[in-house]
Amino acid sequence: MDRRPSTPTRPPEYSGSLPSYREDDEYTPTGHNAAAVRLLTSIDGESGLSGFSEDTRSTNSDFGQIPSMPPPDSTYVPFAGRDNVGGSPQRPWTPSSRVSDYTRPPATNLSYEPADLNGSPRPGTPSSRYGGSPRRPLPPAPLFSNNTQGARGSQQTFADDDDVATVSIPLTDTDDVFGPDHSDLGRSRPLPGTLPGDRASYLSSDQETLSEMPETYDKFGQYDSAPDGAQERRGVRAPIMSRKEVQLINGELVLECKIPTILYSFLPRRDEVEFTHMRYTAVTCDPDDFVEKGYKLRQSIGRTARETEVFICITMYNEDEIGFTRTMHAVMKNISHFCSRNKSRTWGETGWQKIVVCIISDGREKIHPRTLDALAAMGVYQDGIAKNFVNNRAVQAHVYEYTTQVSLDADLKFKGAEKGIVPCQMIFCLKEKNSRKLNSHRWFFNAFGKALNPNVCILLDVGTRPTGNSLYHLWKAFDTDSNVAGACGEIKAMKGKMGTNLLNPLVASQNFEYKMSNILDKPLESVFGYITVLPGALSAYRYHALQNDETGHGPLSQYFKGETLHGQHADVFTANMYLAEDRILCWELVTKRSERWVLKYVKNCKGETDVPDTVPEFISQRRRWLNGAFFAAVYSLVQVRQIWSTDHTIARKVLLHIESVYQAIQLLFTYFSLANFYLTFYFVAGGLTDKKVDPFGHGIGQIIFIILKFTCTLLICAQFILSLGNRPQGAHKLYFASMIIYAIIMVYTTFAIIWIVINQLTPQDGKEAELQLGSNIFTNVIVSICSTLGLYIVMSLIYLEPWHLITSWAQYFLLLPSYICTLQVYAFCNTHDVTWGTKGDNVIRTDLGGAIGKGQTVELEMPSEQLDIDSGYDEALRNLRDRLGVPVPLPSESQMQEDYYKSVRTYMVLIWMIANGMLAMGVSEAYGHKGIGENYYLRFVLWAVAGLALFRAIGSTAFAIINVVNIVVEGRVRISLKVPRWMGGVSDKLSGAVSSVGSSLKS
């Protein structure tokens, strides 16, 4: 039997004792409370959107029966007026599009909350003040509810048949639930359908045309032209604010705000304050002083005090609601998996109490409005609560806390307990200023992390979707190995439905790049114990390992050092190095003094992320990555002596030194990659100029080579000009054209290699093909190239992931010259640009108002009544449903960079150009007239690439073997050894040997 909520007569209070909810009151409906029925479903115009109350409209209506609406006004009208039975003495009637033949749904004798909630009653609709019942009916379901019980023309039964009480809803000029006159609501309004020509507005041209109604056509002449600019939404009511006195807590503004009524009515659990109230804290201090200033989170106070095992950080900037809900819904499904592990010593049915999700948005002015609507729909955010000042102290961050029981998927559909969603403790930190991602992590680690003291911290970016039970596997890596300080999962490019995103060559090439990195690079580095970078999109750290020592030096101090680097106080090397501060953090963890921390790659943890699909976005992203990676690699090589100050074993220290040598070789090849690309093209394509090898004849091969040679040279010079003077967004067509030309050069070079191989394998002048190893083309070209490509194929098959070789191989090799020339040149030409677009964001804003007072009491503006909180929630649901677009601001004018950075940039680019140019000219002059088989430099490059690929394959194979051994040791695969009785004890000895091998590999 359904129940109806009470409608107490007092407005909400945001301070003092917290209310509690009971479900033991009885109710008898009387009076004018019938006018408080909320009809959000009438806004939709479609059935099935409301999962709580069924539609009360008449069935089978046609155009001839539909009345029209009065002209829109600025006042929100979500109530439907009905037959005239008397109304409020102060409020006019509310227009409705459906009037006739309506009876109020049967009443109920049950309620979901008492009239008096521990001294702070839950407020009702304003019309309940004017007499009648202090109760009100339950509101309809959220607009995105999947409940399909509601049907057009049916009525909701609120009570059993013996308790039915039908009351008409008033429809008079004296009953408007929205209070005193606003705008033009005070004047008398005609009833719907009484205006001339109203019915015609609902008719299509097929039923009634303008030519058939000349008087209607003439009527249009009395209207003026449409107004310019954005207009208020029809039926929207702005929340009414009133000034209230609030008691400060330890001198800080902390508010316990009731959640919207609609959300409250659908909660499966209402037994704790964390489910019924959203907690707002205005933080006026630096994140490093959060705990010292006395700020507390719900997990540290009262009945919600709990230990935190997993602390999840989701950072965002201006991402839209689709990217946010994609990540958040995946996280909540992962939390459900934690709770489903009933046999675990750590997790179980109440496992959600050990997990806290922290969402940190970088800048209040930068956050996407629809993302705020999604957070409001989940109950985490309420508009009109935050303030700019607390007793003349500027607010640095707005912290909202709430334990939500609903989730929004990427299609903006509500999911709840019926879909396996469990409660989720959420902290939403909305930073007042845009201070970049590193500052967001400082709030996470130094403010909230210090307050909660979690065991494992997981970092995610908005837009990344952790699949399946990925977060559990990430946590398990720390649980099974106490030496693990950090771990990461596999980042996969989001391919779209049926892989349609792979039709974009940029996406396909990045898919291949990500896959090969996760097959060759990450496993190799995991075997050594040092992963050069744990991607911020999906990684985890042991909070204890991150802490600084007693002198204040440690991983976190080095990690956040880049936040305070500005101007000439930081050299270009350091400034660029901290563009990849996550690489610095990884190095500082592994080389932490007197510790033996290692980093681990978790293959079973996977996350999908949206990769750049346009040329400007792709180039801008790689500029930060390449510059940060290059300078961070130089930093780790310079600081390699720190390895000997750790507590690692001698074997581990030797492995770390071997990895450092490998990184140095990779760095050297990266630095000279531009020259190596040109020389490879020069010698391979030049091989077709030989008349014996020319596939076209008549000297055409020579002509093509000369054209492509000068084209390649001029194009490289053009890349420098573009990179020094143009942004990718402003010259995207030129960058796109250069990528196409590089792809053509790559196609011809590939064709030249294939033709040379075929020519080498084909008998010439009656002589058999030379297929012996030695100083010949077969050895230096065919074997080296085939070994490199073959290792890619073999390792992909070992990891049972060969599909990227089919779908993305060709696109990657076509864009490979652009990776070398376009991206590398742009990155090195912009080493002076170390900004993240945060300059000028030092303006103190006052748009939210302030909390001003004396002593421990302040006065501030708050939503007047519960109806005002509900109207904000309704507006958020409408915005999400209608997918309202947000105007994209025009790009601001770029600010002049400091002369110091530009001068250093010039010197670096000149040195790089001269070094690559000297190498290219010297080698081309030395071997310009010799064949490929006699070219020692080309032989060195090809075999070096093959050797590096073999080294990566060996490390990746070792990683796979270690995983298999761990599976056997942990008992996931049962191996029964059947031996004769006379060999007793052999199986036990063999099992002990296997266990010892597994333990040694782990250490």
N, C-alpha and C positions, 0 to 999 in steps of 0.2 A: 504494500500500500504506500503510495507516494505521500510525501510530506511537503508542507509549505513553510518557508522561513518566517520568522517574526519580523516585525517592523517597529523597533523601538523608536522613541521620539527624540532621543538626544543625538547630536552630531558626533562624529568620531573624535576620539582623543588620541594624541600621539605621544603622550608621556604618562608617567605614573605607572600604576600596576597594570600588568598585562591581563587581558580578558581570557577567560577559558570558555570552552564550548561544551554544552550538555545537550542531550537529546531526550528530554523527559517532560516537555511541556505540552499542554493541550491547547486547542485553538478552536474558536467559533467565529466564523467570518461575519462581520457586519459593517455598515457604514460605507464610506467612499473609497475604501482601500482598493476597490475593483479597478479604479483608474490607474493603478500602478502596474498593470500587466505590461511587460516589456515585449514588444513585437519586432525584434530584430529581423526575424525571418521575412517580414514584409518588405524589408530593404532588398533582400536577395531576389525576390520574385521567382524563386525556384523552391520546390519541395525537396526534402531530404537533407537540407543543410543543418537543420536543427535536430540534435540528438536527444533533446530533453522534453520539450513540449511540442505537441503536434499542431499543425496549422489549423486555425479556426475559420478559414475563409470558406466561402460557398463554393460548391463544385460546379464544373461544367459551365463556367461563365464564357460569354462570347463578347465580341466587340460592341455589340449593341447594348450590353448590360454594364459595361465598365464605366464608372464615373471618372471625372478628371480631377486633377489636383489644383488647388489654388496656386497662384504665383509663388515661387520660392522666396524665402526670407532667410535671415542670418541666424535664426533660432533653431536649435536641434529639436526634432519632433519624432522621437521614437515610440510614442504612445498612441494608441488608437482610441479615439472617443467613441461612445456608443449612445444608446438611447438616453433621453433626458430623464434622469431620476434625481436631480440635484447634485450639486458639486461643491467645490471649494469656494469659500466666500471671497477669496482674493485672486484666484487664478482663472483665466479664461479657458474655454474648451480647446482641445487639441484636434486639429483636422485629421481626418482619416480617409483613406481611399475606399473603404468598405464599411458600410454602416448598417444596412438592413439585415434583419433576421439573425441577430447575434445574441447568443446567450452565454453567460459566463461559465467557464468550466466548473465542474463540481468542486466543492471545497474539501479540505482534509482536516482531520482532527490531530494530525501529527505535525511536528516541526523539526527542523534540524538544528535549532539553536534556541535558547531561552530568551526571555525578554530582558533579563538583567544579567549581564555577563561580568560578574565580579566588579560591579560598580561602573562598568564602561559598556553600556548597551551598544549593540550593533545598530547603526542608524538605519532608518527606513526611508521611504520616499517622502518628500515634503508634504504631499497631500494627506498623509496620515495624521498630521497635526490638527487637522480641522474637524476632527470628530470621527467616530467609527472605530474600526478595529486598529490596534497598533501593529497588526501583522500585514504581510504582503505575500503575494504568491511567488513561487520560484521563478527565476528568469529563464529564458530559453537557452538552448545549448549554444556553444560557440559556433561561429559561422562555418568552421572547418570540420565540425564533428562528422564522423563517418556513419553515425547512426541513421539508418534509413527507415526507422519506424514511423516518423512523421509523414503524413500523406495529406495531400490537398483535399480540403473538405472535411477532414476528420477533426475530432475534439479530444483533448487530453483529459483523462479521468484522474482526479487528484484524490479521490476517496472512494470508499466502498459505496455500494448502492444505498445502504441504509443511512449514510452520512451526507448524502448529496444536498447541497444548498446552492441554488442558482440565484445570482445577483446580477442585475443589468449594470453595464458600465455607463456612466453618465456621458452625455454629449450635449452639454450646455455651454453657454458663454462664460459661466462662472467657475468652471473646473478645468484648470490647466495645471498639470502636475509640475510644471517648471517654475512655478513661483510667480512673483510680481511681474508686472508688464515689462517686457523686453522688446525693444524696437517697435514693431507694429502689431505685436500680439494683443495689445490691450484693446484695439478697436474691434468692432463687430465684424465677423467674417461670415460670408455666405456659405451655406451648406454645399458640400461637394455635388457637382452636377447641376447646380442652379445657374451657373454662368452661361451665357449664350456662346455656342460654338465649342463648349468644353468637350462634348462627345466626339466632335470631329478630330480632335487632336489624337485620339486613339485609333482612328480608322486609317487603313492603308489606302493608297491611290486606286486600288482595284475595287474597293467597296464604295468609296465616295470621293470624288475628285474635286479640285478647286473649281473647275469649270462648271460643275453641277451645282455649286453653292457660291454664287457670285457675292452674296452678302458676307459670307465668311472670308472671301478673298479681299473684299474691300476693308474688312476689319483689321487686316494686317497693317494697313497704312498708319495706324495710330501708334505703332511701336517705334522706338528709336533704334539706332544701330546697336550692335552688340558691344558691351564694354570691353576695353582693352585690359590685358594682363590677366593674372590668375584670379579667379573668383572663389569665394567660399563654397564649400560643398553643400548641396541642398540637404537640409535635415541635420546639419551638424550643430551641436550646441557646445559652446565654449565652456569649460569648467569654471565655476565660480570660486574665487579665492577669498579667504577671510583671514584676518590677523588673529594669531593665537599665541598664548604664552606657553613656552616649553622649558622644562627644567633641564639644564645641562648635566651631563654625566662626566665627572672629573674635568669640568671646564670645556667639554667637547659636545658637539651637537650629534646626538644619537636618537633616532626616531624609530619607533615600532609602528609600522603602517599596515592597516588591514588590507588584505588583498581584495581585488574586485569580486563582487557578489557572484557573477557568472562563473568565474574560475572556482570560487569557493564551493559552489553548489555541486560541482562535478568531482571534487576531490574524494578519493576513496578513503583517505586518512585525514582526520582533523583533530587528532588527540594531542598534538603538540603545537607550541607557538611557532616553531619553524615551518609548519605547513600553513598556518593561518595568517601569519604576519610577515611582511617584508621589512627587513632591518636596514636602515640607511645611516651611514656615518660620513660626516664631512671631515675629511682628513686635512689638517692645516700644516702638517710638518713634512719634512723630507722622509723618503722611505727608509733611510738608515735609522731614523729616530722613531719609527712607528711603535715599537714595543716600549722603548724608554719613556715615551710620552703618555703611556697608559692606555693606548688603544687596544681593544680586544676584539676577537672574532667569536662567533657563536660557538665554535668548537672548543672554546676555552672558558665558557661561562655557563652556570646554571645546569639545567637538566640536559642540555645539548653538548656538555663537555665530553669530548671523545679524543681518542688517540687517532692520528692520521697516518695511515700506512702509505697511501698513494696520493700525491698532490699533482694535479694535472693543470698545466698552464696553456691557455689558448690565446695567442696574441693576434690582434687585428688592427687594421688602420682604417681603410674606407671600403672594405669589401661589402658586397650587397648581402641580402638575406639568403640568397640561394647558397652561396659559399658557406655562410655561417651555419645554416641549418644542416647542410651536408656534413659538416664536421661535428656539430653538437649532437645530432641524432646518432651518428656512428659511435661517439663516445658513450652515450647513454646505453646503447646496445652492448658495448663492451663492458660497462658496469653491470648490466644484467647477467653477463656471463660470469663475472666474479661471484655474484650472488648464487649462481646455479651450481657452484662447486661445493656441494654439501659435505663431501668427505675431506675437504681441506682443513688443516689446522688453523689457517688464517682467515679464510673466507667462508661464506655460507649465506644463509637467508638474510642476515643483517650485515652483510659485507659492505653495503653501500654507506654505512656509517663510518667506514674507514677510508673512504675516498672523497676528496673535495676537488671540485672543478673551479678553476679561477680563470675568468675571462678578463683580459686587460686590453682596453681600447686606447689607442695612442692619439689623444686629442678629442675634446668634446665637439669642436667645430668640424672635425674631419670624419666622424663616424657616420655611416650611412643611415638615413632616417628609417628605412625599412628594416634594418638590422635592429634598431631600437624597438620597432614595432614587434619583431619576433621575440625579443627579450621580454617585452611587456606582456605578450600573449602567454608566455611561460610563467609569468608572475614575478620575474626577477627585477623588473624595472617599472617605475611609475613616474610619469611626467609631473612636474610642478612641485616636487619634493626637494630637489637639490638647491643649494644656495652658494653664492660666490664668496660670501664673507661670514665669519663667525666672530663677533666682537672685534671687528676691524682686522681680523687675520684672514689673509687670502687662503681659499681652499685650494689644495694641490690635487686632490683626487676625491671623487665621489664613489663610495663603496656601498654596494647593495648586496644584501645577503638573503637568500631564500632557498628553501629545500623544495624543489619543484617535483611534481609527480606526473607531468605531461611533457611530451616532446613534439617538436615539429620536424617532419622529414623534409627532404629537398623539394617535394611537391606542395609544401605548406599545409600538410594534413596533420591533424592532431593524432598522436599516438599515446596511449596510456597503459594502465595495468593490464587491460585485455590483450595488448600486444606484447606483454612481457616487460614493459618499462617499469623499473623500480625507482624509488625516490633518489634524487640526486642533489647533494649539497653544493650549492653554487655561490660563488663570490664574483660579482661584476664590478670591476674597478674601471671607472671612466675618468681618465686623466684629464685635467683641465686644459693642459697645454700639449701640443705635439712635440714630444721630446725623443722620438725614434724608438726603435725596438729594444735597444740596449737598456734604456731607462725603464721600459716595461719589465724586462727581466730583473732589474734591480728592485722594483716593487714586489715582484714575485718571490725572489730569494731573500732579500734583506728585510722586507716588511712582513709579508704574509707567511713566508717560510719560517722566519724566526718566531712568529707567533704560534705556528702549528707544530714545528719541529717534525716534519714528516720523515719517512724512511727513504722513499723513492720519489723523485720529481720527474714528471714526464712533460716534455715540451712539444707543442703542436702549433702549427700555423693554421689560420682560418683558410679553408679551401682544401685541406688535407683530410682524407677520409680513411681512418684506420679500419681495416677490414676485419671481419669475423671476431676472433678472440686475440687480436694482435697485442693489445695492451697487457693481457694476461701473460703472454709469452715474454714480453719485454720485462715485466716485473719478475717473472720466474728466473730470468738470467741473474738477477741480483740475489734471489733467494737461494739458488743452488751454488753460488760461488761468492764467497765473502770478499774476494779480491777485486771484484768487478766494481769499478767506479763509474763507468758510463757504458751505455749500450745504444745501439741504433737498429732500426729495421730497414727493410727494403723500400725505397721510394719508387713508385711506378707512375708513369705518365698516364693520365686519364684518357682513355681511348674513345669514350663516348659509346653510345648505343650501337652495337654491332660493329664496333671499331671504326665508326665513320670519321673520327678525328684524325685517323691515320692518313686520310686523303690529303691532309695538309702536310707538305713535305717537312715543314719545321717541326711539327709535332712528331712525325714519324722518325726523324733523325734524332730527336731528343729521347724518344722511346728506346731506340737502339743504344744510344749512349748510356742511358740509365741502366739498361739491362746488362750490358757488358761490364759496367762498373760494379754492379752487384754480383756478377759472376766471377770476375777476375780481381778487381782491386780490393773491395771490402773483405772478402775471405782471406786474401793474402795478408792484409794489414792486421786482421783479427788474430791470425796465427802468431804474428810477431808480438801482439799485445798492445800496439799503438795504432789507432785509426786516426788518420790525419784530420778528419773532420767528421763530427757527429752532426748530421743535418738538423737544423732547428725545426724542420717540418715534422720530424718524427724521431725523437731521441729521448733518452732518460739518463738521470744522474743520481748517484747516491748522495743524499744531502750531507751526510757526515763527511764524505770525502771532499766536498767542495769548501769546507770551512777553512778559514785562515788560521795560522798558528798564533801563538801568544804574542808575537811581535807585529801582527797585523798583515803579514805577508802570506800569500797563498793563492789558490786558483781564482777565487772570487775577486780578490783585490786586483789581480792582473786582468781579469775579465772585464771589470768595470772601469779600468784605467782609461780606456778609450772614450768614455763618455765625457771626460773633462778636458779632452784635447781640443784646443781651439787656436786658430791663427798661427803665429810664428812661435808660440810656446811649444808646438809639436812639429818635428821635422816631417817631411813628406813620407819618409820611410815608415815612421811610426803611425802616422795618420792613415796611410793606405793599409798597413798591416791590420789595423783595427776595423777595417771594413769587413774582415773575416775573423771577428773576435772569437767565434766558436772554435776556430782552429787553435787560437792561443789557449783557450780553456782546455782543450784536449791535451796539448803539450804540457801544460802546467799540472794537470792531473797525473799523467804518467811519470813526470819527473818531480813529483812532490817530495820534499826532503823527508828522509827517514820513513818513507812509505813504499808500498809495493803494489800500487793500484795499476790495473790494466783496463783496456777498453775492449768491448766485445761486439761482434756483429751477430744479430739474431735473425736467422733466415726465415723463421716462421712468423715474424712480425712484418706485416706489409701495410703500406699506406699509399693510397692513390692521391695524386695532386694534379691540379690544373697547371700545365706548363704554358709558357708564352706561345701564342699562335700568330703573332704579328712581328714583322721585322724590327720596328723600333723598340718594342717591349723586350724582344729577345736580346738585342744588342745592349740595351741599358742594364738588363739583369746580368749578362755575362761580364760587363765592365767591372761591376763590383766583385763578382766571383773571381775573375782572373787576376785582378790587381791584389785583392786580399789574399788569394791562395799563393801568389808568387812571393809577396813580401813576407807572409807568414812562414812559408817554406824556408826562406833565407834566414828568418829569425830562429827557427828550430835547428837549422844546421849550425848557426853561430853559437847557440846555447847547448850544443850536444854534450858538453862536459857535465851538464846538470844530471845526466844519467847516473854518474858515479856517486852522487850524493843521496841516492835513493837506497831503499832496502831490498831491491830486486836481487834475485840470484845471479850468479855469474853467467849462467846460460842465458837468462833473460836479457842481461846487459849486452851480451854479444849479439843476440838477435836484434836488439834495438839499434846497435851500431851497423849491422848489415842493412837494416831497413833505411838508416840514414844515408848509407852509400847509394842505395837504390833511389832514394828521393833526390840525391844530388845529381845522379845521371839523368833522371827525368827532368829535373830543373834545367840542366844544360841543354837537353834537346828542346825544351820549350822555348828557351831563349833564342836558339838558332833555328827555330821551326820555319821562319819565313824564308831564310836562305835555303834550307833543305828542300822546301817545297819547290822553289824555283829551279834548283839544280836537278831535282828528280824529273821535273817536266822537261828541262833543257836536254838532258841526256837521253831520256826515254823517247820523247817525241822527235828529238834529233836523230835517233837511230833509224827513222824511216826515210831520212834524206839519202841514205845509201841506195844507189841504183839497183843493187842486188836484192834489197829488202823492200824497196818502195812498192806498196801495194797498188798504187794508182798508175805508175809509169809516167813517162814523158816529163819527169821532174816536178810533178804535182805535189809530191810529198815535201819537196824542198820549199815550194811556194807556201803551202799550208803552215809549215813550221815557222817560216819567217814572219808570216802574218800573226800567228798566235804568240810568237816570242815578243814582238813589239807590243802586241795587245796586253800581254801579261805584265810587261815592264811598265807601260803607261798606267795600267789599272792599279798596280801597287802604289805608284806615285799619286794617283788620284785618291786612293784610300787615305793617304796621309793628309792631303788637303781637306778632304771631307771631315776627317776625324778631328783636325785641329780647329776647324771653323764652323762646324754644323752639328746640331743635335740630331739624333736619329729621327725624332718626331718631325723635324723640319726638313729633312732631306731623305725621307723614306723611299721615294721613288728612285733616287740615285743609288741608295744602298741596295734596293731590290734589283736594279739593273746590274749592279756589280756582281751580285750573287748568281744571276743567270749566266753572266759571261764566265765566271769561275767554274760553273757547272759544265759549260761547253768545253772549257779547257780540260776539265777532269775527264769528260767523256772521251775526248781525243787521246789523252794520255793512257786511259784504260785500253782503248782500242789498239794503241801502239804496243802496249805490253802484250796483249793477246796475240797480235800479229807476229811479234818477234818470237814468242813462244812457239807458235805454229810453224814459223819458218825454221826454228831451231830443231823441231821434231820431225820436219819433213826432209827426206833425202835430197841432197843438192848435187847435180852433175854426176849422178850415178854413185855418189858416196852415201853411206849410211849416216843417219843422224848420230851426233855425238851426245850420248846420254850418260857419260861417266862423270863422277864427281871430280872436281879439280878447278883449275883456274880457267873457267869457261863460262859462257852465257848460261848454260843449263844449271850450273851450280850457283852462280851469283845472282841470277834473276829468278829462275823458275823455282828452285828449291827454297830460297829465302822467302819469296812472296807466298808460295803455297803453304809453307810451314806456318807463317803468320796467320793466314786466313783459315788454315786447317785447325789451328789451336782454338780459334773462335768457335768453329763448328763443334769440335770435340768437347770443349768445356760446356757449351750450351746443351749438348746432348747428355753429358754427365749430370747436369743439374735439372734435366728433363724440362727445359724451357727453350725449345728451338724456334718458337713461332716468330720471334722478332727477326730472325734471320730471313724469314720469308716475306714479312710485311714491311720491314723497315731498313733492310740492308742497303738497297739501292739508293734510297733517299739520303742515308747517312753519308755514303761515299760521294754522292753528287755534291753535297754541301760541305764535305771535308775541307776543300780549299777556303771556303768562307769562314770556317772555324779558325783556320790558321791566319789568313790574311785579314779579313774584315774584323773579326772579334779581337784578335791580338793587337792589330794596329790601333783600333779605337781605344782599347784598354790602356795601352802604353801612352797614347797621345792625350789621355785624360787622367793621368796620375795626379794632376793638381786638384781635381774635383773630388774632394773627400766629404762633401756635404750630403745630407740626406733630406734636404728641402725643409729644414726646421728653422732657418734664420728668419728673424722678424716676428717670431711667435712669442714675444715677451709682453704683449699688451694685456693688461689686467681688465677683464670683462666684468660687467655688472648686470648683465641681462637677467640673471636668475634671482637677483635680490640678495639680501643678507639677513643674518640672524643677529639682531642688535639688542643689547640689554645691559643690565648691571648685575654683578655677582653671578649666581648660578641660574639665573632666569633670563631668557631672551624672548623677544617677540619677532615673529616671522609670519609670512603668508603661507597658508596651507590650503589644500582643497576644502571647500566649505563643508560638504557632507559626503556621505557614502555615494550618493548619486553622481557627484563630481568625479570620484575615483572610477566609478563604473563607466561614465561617459568617455573618459580617456581610454579605458580598455576597449570599449566598443569601437572607438576610432582606430585603434591599432589593428583590430581584427578586420575592419573595412579596408584599411590600406593594404594589408596582406592579401585579402581576397581579390581586390581590384588590381593588384600588381601595379600600383601607381608609380609612374616614372619619376625620377628625381633629376632635375636639370643638372647637367655636368658643367661645373664652373670652368670658365676660360682659363687657360694656363697663364699664370702670373709672369711678369717680366723677370728674366733671369738676372740675378745680381752679379756684379763684377767680382771676380775671384781675386784673391790677394796676389800681388805681383811676385811675392816670394815663391808661392807655389808654381806660378806660371814659368818663372825663370828656371826652376829646378826641372819642371816638366820638359822644357826646351832642351836642356843639357842631356837628360835621359834619352829623349827621342833621337837626338843627334848621335849619341854614342851607340844606340841600338841600330840605327840605320847604317852607320859607318861599319860596325862590326859585321852585320849581315851582308852589306854590300861588298866588303873586302873578301869575305868568304866566297860569295857567289862569283865575283869576277876572277878571283884567283884560281878557283877550281875549274871554272869554265875555260879559262885560258890554258891551264895546264893540261886538261884532257879534252880540249875542244876538237882535236883532230884524231882521236883514238876511238876505237870501238867500245861498246859497253863491256865486253868481256875483259878489256884491259883497263877499265876505269876503277882504280882502287878506292876512290872516295865513295862512289856509288855502291861498291861492294861493301864498304864499311857501314854505310847507312842502312842498307837492306838487312845485313846480318845483325846489326845492333838492334833494329826493330824486332827481328825474329827472336833474338836472345832475350830481350825484355818481355816479349810475349810468353816465351817459355818459362821465364822466371815467375811471372804472374800465374801461369798455369800450374806450376809446381806448388806454389802457395795455396792456390784455390783447391787443388786436389788434396793437399794436406788438411785443409779445413773440412772438406767433405769426409775424409777418413776419420778425423777426430769426432765429428758429429756421429758417425756410425758407431764408433767405440763408446761414446757417451750413452747412446741409446741402449747398447748391449749392457753396459755397466748399470744403468738405472733400471734395468729390468723391463723395459718396454717390449723387448723381443726376447722371448724365452727360447734358450738354446739347450736342448737336452743332449748330453754326450753319453751314448751307449757304449760301454766298454766291458770286456770280460771281467768276471769276479777276481781272477788272479792278478788283474791290474788295479786292485783297489787303491783308492786314494789319488789316482791320476787325475780324475775329473776335478777333485777339490784343489789340487795343486794348479791345474790349468785355470780354474776360476780365479784363484788368488793372483795368478800371473796377469790375467786380463785386468783385474781390478787395480793392480799396481801400475800397469801401463796407463790406464785411464787417469789415475791420480797424478802420475808424473806429467801427462800431457796437459792436464788442467793447470798445474802449477807452472 
